[in-house]
Amino acid sequence: MYPSINPANGRVIGYAPDASAADAASAVLAARRAFDETDWPTDVGLRTRCLEQLHKALLDHREELRELTIAETGATRMLTEGPQLENPIGVVGYYTDLLKKYSFVEDLGTVESRGQRHHRWVEKEAAGVVAAIIAYNYPNQLALAKLAPALAAGCTVVLKGAPDTPLVTLAIGELIREHTEIPPGVVNVISGADPQVGVVLTESPDVDMVTFTGSTATGRRIMAAGSETLKKVFLELGGKSAMIVLDDADFASAAMMAAFMTTSHAGQGCALMTRMLVPRKHHDETVEMLAQNFAMVAYGDPADPANYMGPLISERQREKVDSMVARAISEGATLVTGGKKVDPGYFYEPTLLTDVDPLSEIAQEEVFGPVLVVLPYHDDDDAVRIANDSIYGLSGGVFGDEKRAVAVARRIRTGTLSINGGDYSGPDCPFGGYKQSGIGRELGVAGLEEFLERKTFAAAVQ
């Protein structure tokens, strides 16, 4: 066992099993047997009923989950009313409804070939045993956005929670065990920090697919490990998303969104827009508005509804953020506001940097903390060039006249784009990245089909 720590005060809130490689192998074997020896992959009615039961269990126990999520992740109470809890529960409801109407058979009709008529069709079937590995920042969302479509597709799953937030993921497993008819072995939840657990899940020949959310560096290793058995791989990785503010935009609205997005969950979000690109002539006034907005961000105990921002997940993560900010300043960046640790707990001040080289570490690498850099540009082409000059391509946004903003957004190489603050999040909206931000799409119909294989049939018509 090992302790789970409340990042707001550093206190132990509980203990989680520290799984070994042998435990991971046992979980994989259980999932393999459940896939190969039960009718879970083929019984759509059973899967629908079980997802309905899981959805109800999550709704019935959401207040317990809410308090646990606040304590373990440092998420504010307000965030649990959206992406930290309520929205993920909605994901299960979405896939329950989708399963009732989704067709696993596609009729291609008949053709004439070699003097014979042939009827052709495609059947979509479960990909197999899935290893689902998630990050710490939004554990309910990440777990349920993988579990719900995988189970709807007929897969069996080994779900590995993040070492920093094991209790939330284990609680989901407990609800599945106690309140659903999901057969033994179909869902297996493990927790622990041993790197060998991940090795087993990504290298085992009994695992057919790996779905991973986390850093790009880890994603590269998972992809390499899975290559030996040519596993199907879904990767939702890092981002360094740009918000482009055009010269005809509402700068006050853009500055407010940038400041409050940067500090949402203390900046621990892969799709947050942490590079703000503004016309050079509007640079100084925008920075002033941002500084004013940062000063209004209330942070502290995430259980207090008055606080907008909670802590970083650990002292290790806080030290990483602080070190990146310090290096940026040493390389010539100007610290406008923030840049300090706040105790007790793992809090970090909302931080605004200017005079940043667009190719520097702070402008190119994911910080995963409440840090925003402001980059001036000359014209639309220059803004697009700076936004695309990144190994990442997860998200982004454009503020300005809608028609012009959409035209600029179409030139940005990312998987999601927000226009004037538009919200693309939702269980029906596919989410994923270009370039080194990932492979595949989560959520929506596309998210279900990530967990399906297609088998083509042809029968000679007598």
C-alpha positions in Angstrom: 0.0 0.0 0.0 1.0 3.6 -0.4 -0.5 6.9 0.7 -2.6 9.3 -1.4 -1.9 12.9 -0.4 -4.3 15.9 -0.4 -2.3 18.5 -2.4 -4.1 21.4 -0.7 -2.5 20.6 2.7 -0.1 17.7 2.3 -2.1 15.3 4.5 -2.7 11.6 3.8 -6.3 11.0 2.9 -6.1 7.2 2.3 -4.0 4.3 1.1 -4.1 2.5 -2.2 -2.7 -0.9 -3.3 0.7 -0.6 -4.9 0.3 -3.1 -7.8 3.3 -5.2 -8.9 4.0 -6.5 -12.4 2.6 -9.8 -11.3 -0.7 -8.1 -10.4 -0.8 -6.4 -13.8 -0.3 -9.7 -15.5 -3.1 -11.3 -13.4 -5.4 -8.4 -14.4 -4.5 -8.9 -18.1 -5.2 -12.6 -17.8 -8.6 -12.0 -16.2 -9.5 -9.6 -19.0 -8.3 -12.1 -21.6 -10.5 -14.8 -20.2 -13.5 -12.6 -19.9 -13.2 -11.6 -23.5 -12.5 -15.0 -24.9 -14.8 -17.1 -22.7 -17.9 -15.0 -22.0 -20.6 -13.5 -24.2 -19.7 -9.9 -23.1 -18.3 -9.0 -26.6 -21.4 -10.2 -28.4 -24.3 -9.4 -26.0 -25.3 -5.8 -26.8 -28.3 -6.0 -24.5 -26.2 -7.0 -21.5 -23.7 -4.2 -22.2 -26.5 -1.7 -22.5 -28.0 -2.8 -19.2 -24.7 -2.7 -17.4 -23.8 0.8 -18.7 -27.2 2.0 -17.5 -26.4 0.5 -14.1 -23.0 2.2 -14.0 -24.6 5.6 -15.0 -27.1 5.3 -12.2 -24.5 4.3 -9.7 -22.3 7.3 -10.6 -25.3 9.6 -10.2 -26.4 8.0 -6.9 -22.8 8.3 -5.4 -21.7 11.5 -7.1 -21.5 13.5 -3.8 -19.1 11.0 -2.3 -17.1 11.1 -5.6 -17.2 14.9 -5.5 -15.6 15.1 -2.0 -13.0 12.5 -2.9 -12.1 14.2 -6.2 -11.7 17.6 -4.4 -9.5 16.0 -1.7 -7.3 13.9 -4.0 -6.9 16.0 -7.1 -7.1 19.5 -5.6 -9.9 20.3 -8.1 -12.2 23.1 -6.9 -15.8 22.4 -6.1 -16.8 24.4 -9.2 -14.7 22.1 -11.5 -16.5 19.1 -10.1 -19.8 20.6 -11.4 -18.3 20.3 -14.9 -15.2 18.5 -16.3 -14.0 16.9 -13.1 -17.2 14.9 -12.3 -20.6 15.9 -13.7 -19.5 15.9 -17.4 -17.7 12.5 -17.1 -20.9 11.0 -15.6 -22.7 12.4 -18.7 -20.2 10.5 -20.9 -21.5 7.2 -19.5 -25.0 8.3 -20.2 -24.1 9.3 -23.8 -22.6 5.9 -24.6 -25.5 4.1 -23.0 -27.9 6.0 -25.4 -25.6 5.6 -28.4 -25.4 1.8 -27.8 -29.1 1.6 -28.1 -29.1 2.9 -31.7 -25.6 2.2 -33.0 -25.5 -0.3 -35.8 -22.7 -2.9 -35.7 -23.5 -4.0 -39.2 -23.1 -2.1 -42.4 -24.7 -3.5 -45.5 -22.7 -2.8 -48.7 -25.3 -4.4 -51.1 -24.6 -6.8 -53.9 -22.2 -6.6 -56.9 -21.6 -8.6 -60.0 -18.2 -10.3 -60.2 -17.0 -13.2 -62.4 -20.5 -13.9 -63.6 -21.8 -14.3 -60.0 -23.7 -12.0 -57.7 -22.1 -11.3 -54.3 -23.6 -9.9 -51.2 -21.2 -7.9 -49.0 -21.4 -6.5 -45.5 -19.2 -5.2 -42.7 -19.5 -6.3 -39.1 -18.0 -4.1 -36.3 -16.7 -6.1 -33.4 -14.8 -5.4 -30.2 -11.1 -4.8 -30.5 -10.3 -7.1 -27.6 -8.5 -6.6 -24.3 -7.8 -2.9 -23.7 -5.1 -1.5 -21.4 -6.3 2.0 -20.3 -3.7 4.1 -18.7 -4.7 7.6 -17.4 -3.1 10.8 -16.0 -3.8 12.4 -12.7 -5.3 15.7 -13.7 -8.9 14.7 -14.5 -9.2 11.1 -13.3 -13.0 10.8 -13.6 -13.1 12.2 -17.1 -10.1 10.2 -18.3 -11.3 6.9 -16.8 -14.9 7.1 -17.9 -14.0 8.5 -21.4 -12.1 5.3 -21.9 -14.2 2.8 -20.0 -17.6 3.8 -21.4 -16.9 3.5 -25.1 -14.6 0.4 -24.6 -17.4 -1.4 -22.7 -20.0 -0.3 -25.2 -17.9 -1.7 -28.0 -17.6 -5.1 -26.1 -14.0 -4.8 -25.0 -12.6 -6.0 -21.6 -10.4 -3.5 -19.8 -7.5 -3.2 -17.5 -7.7 0.4 -16.1 -4.5 1.8 -14.5 -5.1 4.9 -12.4 -2.5 7.5 -12.0 -0.1 7.1 -9.0 -1.1 10.5 -7.7 -4.8 10.0 -7.8 -5.5 6.3 -7.2 -8.5 6.5 -4.9 -10.8 8.2 -7.4 -10.2 5.5 -10.0 -10.5 2.7 -7.4 -13.8 4.2 -6.4 -15.1 3.8 -9.9 -14.1 0.2 -9.8 -15.9 -0.3 -6.5 -19.1 1.1 -8.0 -18.8 -1.3 -10.9 -18.3 -4.2 -8.6 -21.1 -3.3 -6.2 -23.8 -1.9 -8.4 -23.5 -3.4 -11.9 -23.9 -6.8 -13.5 -20.6 -6.4 -15.4 -19.1 -9.9 -15.3 -15.9 -10.6 -13.3 -12.8 -9.9 -15.4 -14.5 -7.4 -17.8 -13.2 -4.4 -15.8 -10.0 -4.7 -13.8 -8.7 -1.6 -11.9 -5.2 -1.4 -10.6 -3.2 1.3 -8.9 0.5 1.8 -8.2 3.7 3.6 -9.2 5.9 0.6 -10.3 7.0 1.3 -13.9 6.9 -2.4 -14.6 3.1 -2.3 -14.4 3.1 -0.1 -17.5 5.6 -2.4 -19.2 3.3 -5.4 -18.7 0.2 -3.6 -20.0 2.0 -2.3 -23.1 4.1 -5.3 -24.0 1.8 -8.2 -23.2 0.6 -10.2 -26.2 -2.7 -10.7 -24.5 -3.4 -6.9 -24.7 -4.9 -6.0 -28.1 -5.1 -2.2 -27.6 -3.6 0.5 -25.4 -5.4 3.8 -24.8 -3.2 6.3 -22.9 -3.6 9.9 -21.7 -0.5 11.6 -20.4 2.7 13.2 -21.5 4.1 13.0 -25.0 7.4 11.6 -23.7 5.5 8.6 -22.1 3.3 8.3 -25.2 6.4 7.8 -27.3 7.6 5.0 -25.0 4.1 3.3 -25.1 4.0 3.4 -28.8 7.5 1.9 -29.1 6.6 -0.8 -26.5 3.4 -1.7 -28.4 5.1 -2.0 -31.7 6.5 -5.4 -30.9 3.0 -6.9 -31.0 1.6 -4.2 -33.4 -1.1 -3.3 -30.9 -3.7 -0.8 -31.7 -2.7 2.4 -29.9 -4.7 5.5 -28.9 -2.7 8.4 -27.5 -4.0 11.6 -26.1 -0.9 13.5 -25.2 0.5 17.0 -24.4 -0.3 20.4 -25.8 1.0 23.9 -26.0 -2.0 25.5 -27.5 -2.2 29.0 -28.8 -4.9 31.6 -28.5 -4.7 34.1 -31.4 -6.3 37.4 -30.8 -7.0 39.2 -34.1 -6.8 43.0 -34.3 -10.6 43.3 -34.6 -11.2 41.2 -31.5 -12.8 42.1 -28.1 -9.5 42.3 -26.3 -11.1 42.5 -22.8 -13.0 39.2 -23.4 -10.0 37.5 -24.8 -7.8 38.6 -21.9 -10.4 37.4 -19.3 -10.7 34.0 -21.0 -6.9 33.6 -21.2 -6.4 34.4 -17.6 -9.1 32.2 -16.2 -8.3 29.3 -18.6 -4.6 29.4 -17.6 -5.5 29.1 -14.0 -8.3 26.5 -14.4 -7.2 23.5 -12.2 -3.9 25.4 -11.6 -3.1 25.0 -15.3 -3.1 21.2 -15.2 -4.8 20.6 -18.5 -3.4 19.4 -21.8 -5.8 21.5 -24.0 -5.4 24.8 -22.1 -4.3 27.8 -24.3 -1.0 28.8 -22.6 0.4 30.9 -25.5 -1.5 34.1 -26.2 -0.7 35.7 -29.5 -1.6 39.4 -29.8 -1.0 42.1 -32.4 2.2 44.0 -31.5 0.3 47.3 -31.3 -2.1 45.9 -28.7 0.6 44.0 -26.7 1.0 46.4 -23.7 -2.7 47.0 -23.2 -3.5 43.3 -23.3 -0.8 42.5 -20.8 -2.2 45.1 -18.5 -5.7 43.6 -18.7 -4.2 40.1 -18.2 -2.4 41.2 -15.0 -5.6 42.7 -13.7 -7.5 39.5 -14.4 -4.7 37.3 -12.8 -5.0 39.4 -9.6 -8.7 38.5 -9.4 -8.1 34.8 -9.4 -9.0 33.5 -5.9 -7.0 30.5 -4.9 -6.8 28.4 -1.8 -8.7 25.4 -0.3 -10.4 23.8 -3.2 -13.3 22.7 -1.0 -14.2 26.4 -0.5 -16.6 27.4 -3.2 -15.2 30.9 -3.2 -11.9 29.7 -4.7 -11.4 29.4 -8.4 -8.0 27.8 -8.4 -6.6 24.9 -6.3 -3.1 23.5 -5.8 -0.8 21.6 -8.1 -0.9 17.9 -7.6 2.5 17.5 -5.8 5.6 19.3 -4.6 7.4 17.5 -7.5 5.1 19.2 -10.0 5.3 22.5 -8.3 9.1 22.4 -8.4 9.0 21.6 -12.1 6.8 24.6 -12.8 8.9 26.9 -10.6 12.1 25.7 -12.3 10.7 26.4 -15.8 9.6 29.9 -14.8 13.0 30.6 -13.3 14.8 29.4 -16.4 12.6 31.6 -18.6 13.4 34.7 -16.5 17.1 33.9 -16.6 16.9 33.7 -20.4 15.4 37.2 -20.7 11.6 36.8 -20.1 9.9 39.5 -18.0 7.9 38.3 -15.0 4.7 40.5 -15.0 3.1 38.9 -12.1 3.2 35.6 -10.0 6.2 33.2 -10.1 6.1 32.2 -6.5 5.2 29.1 -4.4 2.5 29.6 -1.8 2.3 27.4 1.3 0.8 25.3 2.8 0.0 22.8 0.2 1.3 22.8 -3.4 0.0 26.2 -4.6 1.6 28.4 -7.2 0.8 32.0 -8.0 -0.9 32.7 -11.4 2.0 33.7 -13.5 2.3 36.0 -16.5 5.5 36.2 -18.7 6.3 38.5 -21.6 9.4 39.2 -23.7 9.5 35.5 -24.4 11.3 33.9 -27.4 8.7 31.9 -29.3 11.2 29.1 -29.6 12.2 29.0 -25.9 11.4 26.2 -23.5 8.6 28.2 -21.8 6.9 28.9 -25.1 7.4 25.4 -26.6 7.1 22.9 -23.7 4.0 22.0 -21.7 4.4 23.5 -18.2 1.2 22.0 -16.6 1.0 24.9 -14.2 -0.8 28.3 -14.1 1.7 30.0 -16.5 0.8 32.1 -19.5 3.2 33.6 -22.1 2.2 36.5 -24.3 3.8 36.6 -27.8 3.4 39.6 -30.2 2.9 39.1 -33.9 2.9 41.3 -37.0 0.0 40.0 -39.1 -2.3 37.0 -39.5 0.2 35.0 -41.4 2.8 35.6 -38.7 0.3 34.5 -36.0 -0.5 31.3 -37.9 3.2 30.6 -38.3 3.9 31.1 -34.6 0.9 29.0 -33.6 1.9 26.1 -35.8 5.6 26.3 -34.9 5.2 23.6 -32.3 5.5 19.8 -32.0 2.0 19.8 -30.5 -1.4 20.2 -32.1 -4.1 19.5 -29.5 -6.1 22.7 -29.2 -6.2 26.4 -29.8 -8.5 29.4 -30.2 -9.1 32.5 -32.3 -10.8 35.7 -31.2 -12.1 38.2 -33.8 -14.7 38.7 -36.4 -16.2 35.2 -36.7 -15.8 34.7 -40.4 -12.2 35.9 -40.3 -11.5 34.0 -37.1 -12.8 30.7 -38.6 -10.6 31.3 -41.7 -7.6 31.7 -39.5 -8.6 28.7 -37.3 -8.7 26.4 -40.3 -5.1 27.1 -40.9 -4.1 25.9 -37.4 -2.9 22.3 -37.2 -4.8 21.2 -34.1 -7.5 18.8 -33.3 -9.9 21.3 -31.6 -10.4 25.0 -32.0 -12.5 27.5 -30.0 -13.8 30.6 -31.8 -14.5 33.6 -29.6 -14.6 31.3 -26.5 -16.8 28.6 -28.1 -16.9 25.4 -26.0 -16.1 22.3 -28.0 -16.2 20.0 -25.0 -19.0 17.4 -24.7 -19.5 13.6 -24.9 -20.6 13.9 -28.5 -17.5 15.9 -29.7 -14.4 13.9 -30.8 -11.3 15.1 -29.0 -7.7 14.4 -29.9 -4.6 15.9 -31.5 -2.4 16.4 -34.5 1.3 15.9 -34.6 2.8 14.8 -31.3 -0.4 15.6 -29.3 -1.6 12.1 -30.1 -3.2 9.5 -32.3 -7.0 8.9 -32.6 -10.1 10.5 -31.2 -11.8 10.2 -27.8 -15.6 10.7 -27.3 -18.3 10.9 -29.8 -19.1 8.2 -32.3 -15.4 8.3 -33.3 -14.5 7.5 -29.7 -16.6 4.3 -29.8 -15.1 3.2 -33.1 -11.6 3.5 -31.8 -12.5 0.3 -29.8 -13.9 -1.6 -32.8 -12.5 -3.7 -35.5 -14.2 -4.1 -38.9 -14.7 -7.5 -40.5 -15.8 -7.6 -44.1 -17.9 -10.5 -45.4 -18.9 -11.5 -48.9 -21.4 -14.3 -49.7 -22.1 -15.7 -53.2 -25.8 -15.3 -53.9 -27.3 -18.6 -55.1 
